[in-house]
Amino acid sequence: MTDLHKEHHLESEICDYLGCSGWLYEDGSAARYDVAQALFPEDLLAWVCECEPEAWETLEKTHGASAGAVLCQRVRDALNTRGTLVVLRDGLDIIGLTKTLKICQFRPALTMNPHLQHRYDANRLRVVRQVRYSASNGNELDLVLFLNGVPVATAELKSNYTQSVQDAVEQYCTDRLPKPPGKPAEPLLSVPGGAVVHFAVSNSDVMMCAHLDGAHSRFLPFNQGNDGGAGNPGTTAYLWREVWQPDSWLDILGRYIIPVKKKGKISGWIFPRYHQLAATRLLVSTILEEGPGQRYLIQHSAGSGKTNSIAWTAHFLSDLHDAHNHKLFDTVIVVSDRTVLDRQLSETIESFERTRGVVASISGNGGSKSQELAAALHAGKKIIICTIQTFPFALEEIRQLAATEGKHFAVIADEAHSSQTGTSASKLKAALSSGELAELADGGEISTEDLLAAEMAQRTAADAGISFIAFTATPKAKTLELFGRLPHPDQPKDEDNKPEAFHVYSMRQAIEEGFILDVLQNYVSWKQAFRLSQNGQILDDTEVEASEAKKALMKWVRLHPTNIAARVQIVVEHFRQNVQPLLGGKARAMVVTASRKEAVRWKLAMDRYVKEKHYPFGLLAAFSGEVDDPESGPEPFTESNINPALKGRDLREVFAEDPWRILIVANKC
């Protein structure tokens, strides 16, 4: 293999490009890296001297020639205790200084005044190659990225001609340990005070990890996608040309990355995946260009991280200002009907906001939801999270405010389903065709898509001040019709110019990237389940008597959807005999039902059967909203009351615990 194909040429290409694009770079700079503090001191001191001169003068008066060493130690201590991004975003307090010391400047929502612009321009982004980061061994990292001397990212590079991106991942998992056995922790690689993301990069693929943990490190794809599937259409140059572009990188550090906390302490970070970054940025730039009053369809598959995408979108739109510093939206309304998602959205959005009280979640705990919503709207809350049941009232209110007071709103609708009762149902039924009504009467459910479609059919002049952003994994035809965009808007709609989603992260890409399973390869048909229950035998008249065959046939006839108890027995016993022994006896299974009501009945029936048989495993059911089923119970069923073990916790968190073995999921949830 010639020298031309070695990875150091990729390393040189990246560093040379960054060095010409606003980053600091020079050969040999790794020698000036402080291994013990995991800092690049000269950049930290340079920024503080230029942008915080009074603080630096005080430190020099107090500590003399050791002022720089004292500052670095204080910064390292703050990073270790409070976390890298918290210190970068909020600064740190040092005894003797009268105010918080800032060590960088992110771009604010408003156009910056000259003072802030100077501080922002003074940020020192540096790339250093071949960094010997450990005091315990001679390990080196190919690249380390710094912001004002604080490490924020690392990268291991591999050339496709010699190795793959998986070799870089393996290197992180085996040789780049935050706490090597019997040795001190590595500050550069540790949480919360080390680099916040680690990239494994080849010529064709990028993967990233926001929490190194040896063999347990989870690297996620950070690729653009390729014709609807995984991978990239070309090289990985988008990483350093687009993502690491200075304004882009500072924006990611300042506004995107989310802390993950356990027991009040930062245990890792959520770094945006590429499609999340691309979708939210494209949406914001397009809304700025088009102004309020447009519709956008974000088609992101299950496994796309939709909760965080919605939270980022809500956060960015609530702070969005035009070129004249006018706030674009008075309030952003997020419509969701999933209890767990509602809590996650609230927590995620609030984690972005520095001021308490800017996010209102309409719970109805204090009385009427509609009154609570009206109060939040008139109080000018930046972000309001409401349910699908409350949405018709919310839309009526914001239309009135838009028409009478000229206010602008953004409505972000998460795909969700609800029951056939209440205001949402009556409004929807009034707008449905006879065929759609028949489908609804046959067990169908009302979704956010349906409700939005019904409301959009009654579009008013006030909607010119309301932007609608719909998030859905599998948009219905009418959703595409109402929210989709023509690829060629200057041409009439026809077979070659049909409405399309504004941004797509496909199910195929989610499957190929390993975020969801291909159900077509991971399901068991009733016929196969029956064969498994017969030890793989195919019964015919040469192997059994006709009377026995008739009995078996009648048994399968009784396994009609209405006879859930019999079906439950087959499924549970199949799980015990064929699935549970896998993965050291800790394998789990998912049962997918055709509706939420069926999920409720399966859960109740399986609970009874498992309890009767004294089987040592538990079951959980996942579905959205409330399910009215008087035959099963007097009160509506929710995820909370049908899963008493949740006790207010996230269903996914509980399902990850040892006793839970089967998850029942409604196909229409």
N, C-alpha and C positions, 0 to 999 in steps of 0.2 A: 504493500500500500504506500503510495507516494505521500510526501509531506503535505501536498496540497489539500488532502482530504481530512487532515487532523482538525480537532475541535478548536484549537487555538486560533485558527483562521476565522471561525465563526465568532469567537470571543473578540478578535481584533475588529471585525466588521461592526459588531454592536457598539464597542467602545468608541471607535472612530466616528460612527454616526452620532452617538449621543454627544460626543465632544464638540461636534459642529452644530448641535441643536439646543444649546443652552445649558448643558451639563458641564461640570468641571471634570476633566480627565487628563491625566498625564501618566506616562510610564513611571514605575517605581514608587507610586504614591502609597502602596501597601506598607512600605517601611514606616510611614508616619501614622499608622493605625495603632491605637492604644488597645492592646489585647485585654488587659485586666479590666478596663472600663467599658470595652466594646464601644468606643466612640472614636470619631475622627476629630480630635480636639481643636485643631486650627480653624475648622469651619464653624464650630460652636462659638468659639471666642470671637471670631470675625463678625458673626451676625449680631451677637450681643453688644460688642463694642460699637457697631454702626447703628443699630436700631434701639438699643437700650443703654445709651451712654451714661445716663444718671445712675442706673443700677451698677454699671461696670465701674464707674468712678467710686461709688460707695464700697464696692468689694475691694478695690485696690487700696483705698484708705484703710480698710479694716484688716486686710490680709497681706498687703504689700505684694512682694514678688510671687507669693503662693496663691494669689487670687485666682489664676487660671485653674490650678489644681483643685482648689476648693470648689469652684464652680462645677468642674467636671464630676467631682465626687457627689455633689448635691444633686446634679442631674441624674447620675447613675442611681443614686438611692431612690429618687422620685420615680424613675422608670421601673425599678424593681418592685416598688410598693403600689404605685398607682396605674402603671401600664403605659406603654409607649405612646399610644394615640391620645390618651387622656392628657399626658404631659404636653404633647405637641399642640393639642387643641386648646387646652386651658392654661398652660404654663405651670409654674411651681412657686411656692413661697420659700424664701430663704430668710433666716433670722438676720435682722439688720436692715433689710430692705423694706421700704414703706408700702410697697404694692407688689402684686404678683408679677413675677418675672416671666415674660413671654419669650419663647425661644424659636418661634416661627410666625409667619403671617399667612393665613389662608384668605382666599378671596371672599369678601362678604357678598350678600345678595344684591346690595345696591352698588351702583357705579362708585368706585373708590375715590376718595378725596386724595389730593397729592401726597399727603403724609402716609396714608395706608398704601397707596400705590408704590411709594418708595420702599416701604417695608416689604411688600410683596416681591418687588423686583430684587430685593437684597437676599431673598432666600437662596441658599447655596445647595443645589442638587449636585451630588457627586457620585460617580461610578468608579469603583476601585476593583481591579482584577487581581486574581491570585492572592487572596487575603488569608494569611496564616492566622486563624482566629482563635486557636486553642493554646493555652499555656501548658496543657498536659500532653499534647502530641503535636506532630508536624502537619496535621490536616490543613488543607487549604480549600477555600471556596472559590469557584471560578469568578463570580461577580458578587459584590455587595453594593447596594444602593443606599445612599445617605441623604438625609435632609438636615441641613445645618449641623452636621456632625453626628446626628442620631441615626443609627441603622434602621432602615424600614423594610428592606427586602434583600433576599439572597437569591442566587441562581446557580444551578449546575447545568453545564452545556454538554451536549453530545452530538457528534456528527453522524448523520444517517449512514455514512459510508463505513463507519466502524462500530457504532452502537446505536441503541434506540433511546427514546425518552424514558422507557421503563428502566434502563440502566441508571439513569440519573435519579429516578425515584428510589431504586434499590440502594443507591449510594446514600441518599438522605436517611433511609430507614435503618441502615446497618452501620454506617460510618459517621453520620452527622447527628450524634446523640446529644440532646440538651443536658443530660446528666449521665456521663459515662460511668460505668460501674467502678466504685472505689475512688472516684476523682471528683473534683469540684464541678459544679454546674457551669455550663458555658453560657455566659450572659448574652451573647449574640443570638443564640438559638432558643433561649428559654422564654416562657410565658410568665408574666406579662411584659417584661422589660426588654425583650429582644426584638428582632425583625418581625414584622407582623405577617409577612407572607414569604413563602419560599417557592421558587419556580424551577421546574424541571423542563429543560428546553432542548429540542432537537431542531433540525432543519424543517421538519414537517409537523411536529406536535408540541403543544405546551400543556403542562399540568401544573397545578399549584396546590399548596397546603398552607393553612393558616395556623396550624398547631402541630409542630413536630413532636412525636411521641414514640420514637423507635419504630418497632414493627407495627405499632398501632397507628402510625401516621396515615391520614387519609388524604390522598392526592386526588383532586378533581380535575376533569378536563377543562382547559381554558382555551378552547378552539373556536373558530368562527362558524363551524359547520360547513358541510360540503354537499351542495345539491340536495338538501333535506336530510342528510345523514351526518354522521360524526366526521371529525377531521377538519382539514382546511383545503380550500381550493388551490392554494399555492404554498409559499413558504411561510415561516412564522415571523416574518419581518414586521407584521402588524404589531407585535408585542413592543418592540423598541421604537417603531416609527409612530405608532398611534397611542398605545396604552401608556408608554413611558414618556411621551411628549410632555414637557414640563408642566403646562397648564392642566393637561389631562391627569397627570400623576398627582399633582397637588390637590386637584378636585377629588380624586379617589381617596386620598389620605384624609382630606378635610371633611368629606360629606358621605362617603359610601360605607366605609368599613364599620361593622357593628361589633361591639364587645359581647362575648358570651360569658355569662356569669354563673357560678355555682356557689351557693351559700354566701352571696354577696361579693365574691372575689372573681376577678377576670381569669377565666380558664382557657381562653382562646379568642379567635376573631372570626367573623364572617366576612369573607372577601367576595365581592361580586363576581359571578361567572360572566363570561364574555357576552352571552346573549342578554343578560340583565343589564350590563353596562351599555350595550349597543341600543337596546330597546328604549331605556329610560332617557338616554341622551338624544336619540332621534326624536322621541316624543316631545321633549322639552324644546328642542330647537324648532320643530315644526309648529308647535303651538305659538312660540314667539313670532314666527313668520306669519302664521295664518290668523292669530288672534283668537279670542273666545268664540264659541258657537259652532265648532266643528265636532265630528265624531271620529273615533279611533278604535279599531279592533285589534287587541293584542292576543294573538293565538299562541299561547304557551302551554305545552303539554303538562300533564302530571309529571312530577319530578323536576320541574323547571325552577323551583324556588319561588313560586308565585307570590307567597305571602310577603317576602322581602321585596320583590319587584313592586308590589302594590304599595308597600310602606315607603319605598324610595320615591315612587311617583307622587304619592300624596305629600311627602315632605318637600320635594322639589317644587311642585306646583303651588304649594302654600306660600313659598318664599319667592315666587317668580316675579320679576319686575321687567318692564320693557326698557327700551333704550332711553326713555325719558324718566326713569326711576318711578314709574307708576306701577303699583301692585296690580298684577293681571287678574287675580282671583281674590274675592273677599273671603270665601270659605271653600274648602275642599270637602266633599261628602263622599265617604267610602261606604258602599252598600255591601253587606255580607250577612249571611244567615247561618254561619257556622260558629257555634259557641267557642270552640277552641281557637278558631281562626280569629274571631273577634278579640279574644284576649291576646293572642300573639301579635295582631296588628297594633293593638293599643300599646303593648309593651315595646314593640319595635319602633313605632313612630315616636313614642315618648322618649326613647333612648337617643333620638336625634335632636330633640328639642332641649335647649338649655333653660328655657323658661317654663315653669310649671303652669298647668292650666290651659295650655293652648290646644290640647286634644280633649274632645268631649266624646265619651262613649255612651250612647243612649241605651240605658239598661232598663228604665222604668222602675227601678228600685224605690225611687222617691215619689212615685205616682204615675200619672199618664205619660206614656212614651211620646205622644204627640206634643204634649205641653212641654216636656223636657227638651224635645227637639226644637220647638219654636223658641224657647228661651235661649238655647245654644246659638241658634241662627241670629237672633236679634242682639245677642251679646257679642257677635262677631268672632266666634271661635274660629281659629285657623283651620282646624281639621275636626270633622264630626264623623263618627262611625255609627251607622244605624243598620237595622235589619231590613229584610225585604218587606216585612209587614208594615214597617214605618215609612218605607220609601215613597209610596203614593202621596202621603201627606207631605213628606219632605219636598217632593217635586212640585207640588202645588204651592208650597210656601216660597220656594226659591224662584218659581216662575213669577209669583206676585212681587217679590222683592226686585227681581230683574226688571219687571215692567214698570213698577212705580218709583223705584229708587235708583235704577240704572246699575244695580250691582251685578257682578259677574261671579259665576260659580263653576267649579269642576266637579263632575260626578264620576267617581271611579266605581264600577260595578264588578264585583267578583262573582263568578258563576256560583249560583246557589239555588236550592230548591226549597219549596215550602208546601204547606198543606193547601187544601182546596177551600179553606175557610177564611173569613175576615175580609178586610177592605181590599187587599191585593187580589183575592179571588174574584170578588164582585167586579172590580175594575177590569180584570183580565177577561172574564167571561163575557163582558159587554162588548169586547173587541174581537172575540174569536168567531171563526166561521163555524157552521154546523158540524163540519167534519172534525175540526179541532175540539169542539165541545164534546163530541162523541168520544174522542180519544181521551179527553180529560175524565169523562164519566166512567171510562173503562179502567181507571186506575192510574192515569197519567198524573203528573205533578206540575205545579207552577214553578217556573224558574225565573231568575233575574232576567234572563234573555227574553222570556215570554213577556214579562212585565214591561221591560224597556221597549220591546217591539210594540206592545199595545199603547204605551204612552207616546211613542214616536209617531204612531199613526194619527195622533191628535196634536201634532206639533203646532206650537203657537209662536207668535212674533217674539215673545220673551225668550225663546230658546236661542236667539241670536247671542245672548249673553251667557249661555250655558254650554260648556264643553262636556261631552260624554266620552268616557274611556271604558270600554268593556274588555275585561280579561276572561278568556274562556279557553279550555283545552280543545273542545270539539264544537265549534260554532254551528248552529242550525242554519238552514238555508235563508230563513228570514232575517237572522242576525247578520249574515254576510250581506244580504240585500240592503239592510238599513245602515250598517256600520262599515261595510267594506268600501274599498276605493278602487276605482277603475285603473288598471295599469296604464291606460292611455286616456286620460280625462278629457282630452280634446276630441275624442271620437265617440260615437254612439255605443251604447252597451249592446253586445252581441255575444255569440258563442266564443269568439276569440278575444273578447274584452269584458270579462266578467268581474264583478267586485271581488277584491282580495283583502286579506287582513293587512293591517298596517305593518305588523312585525310578526314573524313566525319562528317559534322554536318547536320543531315537529316532534310527534310521538316517536318517529323513527330515530331521530337524533337522540332523544332521551333514552330509548332502548339501547342503541349502539354505544352510548356513553355510560351505560350501566346504572342509570338512575331509576328506571322502572323495568319490569320484566315484560317480555313478550307473552301476553296471555295465551296466544295461539300455540305456544310451545310449552306452556306450563299449566294446562288445565286437564282435568280428568272427566271424560264423558260418562254418562250413566252406564252405557254399555260396557265401557272399560272398567268402571267401578264394580259392576256386577261380575265381570270376569275375574277381577282381583279377589273379590269375595269368594270365588270358586277356585282359588289357587291357579288362576290362569286358564282354566278349562273352558272350552267352548262346548256347551251342551247341545246335543242333537239327538234324534231318535235312535241312533245306533249306540248311544252311551247310557241312556236312561229310558225308563218305561214311559209310555205315553201319558199315564196318569201323573207321574212325577213332573213331566214336562209341562203339563197343564197347570199343575200347582205352582211351578216356578213362573209360568206366564202370568197367572192370576196375581202372583205376588208383585210382579213388576207393574201390572195394571193398577194395583193399589198404591204404587209409588207415584201417583199423580200429584201435581203441585198442591192440591187441596189436602192431601194426606201427608202433612209435613212430618208428623211423628215417625212414620216409617222411613222417610228420607233421612231424617236426622240419625236414625240408627245406622243406616248404611254409611253415612259420612263419618260419623264418630268412630265406628269400628274400623273403617278403612284407614282413618288417621292413626289409630292405635297400632294396627298391625303393619302398616306399610310406610308410614311417614314418621311417626314419633321416634322410632329407634334411630333415625338418621341424626347426624351431627352430635353424636354422643348422647342421644336421648333427649336433645333439647331442640329438635326441629319444630318449626311452627307451620301453620297452614292458614289459608284464607278461603272463606266460602263467599262467593259472589252471588247475591240474589237479584231478582229482576226488579224489585221495588223496595222502598223503605219499609212499607208495611210488612212485606215478606221477611225483611231483615229482623224486624221486631219479633215476629212469630217464630222465626228460626232461633233467635237468641233465647226466648222463653222456653221453647221446646228442648233446646240443647242443654240449657241449665238444668231442666228437670231430669233429663236422661243421664247427664253426667253425675248429678247428685244421687240419683237412684242407684247408679252403678258404682258409686264411691271412687270414681276416677280422680287421680291426683293432679288435675290440671284445670285451668280456668278459661273462660271465654269472654270476649269483648265484642261489642257491636259498634260499627261506625256508620253514621248517617247524619244528614243535616236537618236542622229545624225540628219541628214537632210532628209526631205521627198520631193522628186520632184513630184509635182502633178499639171501640167499645167492647168488642168481643174478647179482647185480651186484657183490658183494664179500664177503670173509670176515668183516669186522667190521661192526657196526652203523654206520649213517650218521647223522651229526649235522650241524647247521648249520656247525659248526667244521671238521670234516674234509672235508666236501664243498665247502667254500669256503675253500681254503688262503689266499686273499688276506686273509681277515679278520684273522688273526694276533691274535686276542683283542679286536678292535675291534667296535663296534656295526655290524651289517649295514647299517643306514640311513646311517651315516656313510660307509661304504665305497661304497655304491651312489651316493652323491652325487658321488663323484669322477668325473673325466672318462671313463676307459676303459670303465666299466660301462654296458651298454646294455639288457640284458634281465634281468628278475627273474622267476624261476619260483616261484610260490606255490601251496602246497597249499590247496585249498578247505576241507578239514577239517584245520586246523592248531591 
